[in-house]
Amino acid sequence: MSRISAQSLIALARQQLSRGNLEAAIQSLVEALGIDVGNAQAHALLAMCLIDQRRLTAAEHEAGIALKLAPEDWFAHLAMGKVQFARRRLDQAETHFRDAAGLAPQDDLPMHALGLLYLSRRRMAKAREFIEAACARDPTEPDNQTLLARWHLAKGDLDRAEALVRDVLASMPDDQNALIVLGWIELRRGRTDQAYEHAVWAVRNAPSDAETLELLCAVKARRSLLLGLWFRFNAFVAGSSGTRTVLLLVGLYLGVRLISLALGDLGHPTAASVVNYAWIAFCVYTWIAPGLFQRLLRKELEQVRLRPDF
Amino acid sequence: MAVYALPDEPRPGALQSAVTDPMWPLLATMLVGAWFGLAWFAFNGLALGSATRPRELGLIALALGGKALVIVSMVAALQAGWIDKSVLPYLYLVATGVLLAATYALYLLQSRSFELYTHFGGEAKNGVVIVMLGMAVLRPAVAPLFGEGFLELVLR
């Protein structure tokens, strides 16, 4: 009885995911696991959801439980592979994706994951092999078409990439990945206004997505070098991991203190004070910069109007 | 129905009403003193029911222990005649760097729990008054108790 209930909750979670309701899906899966804590499928699907929320520690924990419960489950391997890919542990990700592909040779998802992994490693021939395998297994899946477009974009075949991605957008105008790829294509063609429209549309769908912000920064940089640098710096400061920012700030602090001490010892107390005040101004800026950046981003989103022919 | 708990989700208890954004303990570490800021981090972790509390406590120990170790090494090197007294302010920067790096790491770690806490509707107190009081009242009252020796250097 309880197993049936857990299964129906997992099915509900899949429906919620297909509608893009990530939080509701997580809630359904948590409820499913409350009924049947030994359900590998629920743990693996929950891991996938947690990756999308960037909760990688919890995602790794859930994928680990799924693999422990069902070492031969391809979906559990896929989930663990995606966690490792998100953590940039590419060798481990490749192993899990290959295990998943071996266990489910007819499914397109492991092929897609391998294609994406090899594309990120710039191993183009291998990437194409797996992307085409994914497309052959499910030719209607927009993610597979968009990944193929990415491959063509990376190879510089803009016409082919654009044709593929416009095909996807014709049926799914809000597809985040397709919008980003089209934005990069427009930028490569030098059509910054169109690239900007796609970037902003994508930011509207996912305001904190790193790849989307990267595209927006690139468009800004193309329009104005200074503004581009400013955007890039803010995207860095407001970035998700924070570790780089901490290292930058601690390193800068120590550097500034060192210079200030040395200037004082060398008999330049005024210069030492200037350095100290400049540092305080920088600190204040870094505290308020993420908020300012988000506000500016919101302003950009309010300003954008899609062309009628989009 | 049994409730499945996700491993990274905080489980706040009776002290929930005292939860603050970890940004405030971080500021307090810089503006009031390590003794106050780090104690606040530990309390905030407890109030949040942070899933990463053991690691947070480990980072607090690392911040204070690491700084103490650098200072002890400095004093030992000075007494052995390996370094000149004029180099001490420069070497003290290393101690400050260790404290800052561990405190920032602590801030990032606790921020993840705090974000999840607010994501699920948890309310947080504004810590600005505590930081101000710490600077204006606590720091002048407590800091002299540490004297002017090793304890003061580590805890300030």
Interface residues (C-beta under 8 A of the other chain):
Chain A: V30 E31 L33 G34 I35 V37 L46 L50 R55 T57 A58 H61 E62 G242 T243 V246 L249 V250 Y253 L254 R257 L258 L261 D265
Chain B: M1 A2 V3 Y4 L6 P7 D8 E9 S86 P89 Y90 L93 T96 G97 L100 A101 Y104 A105 L108 S111 R112 L116
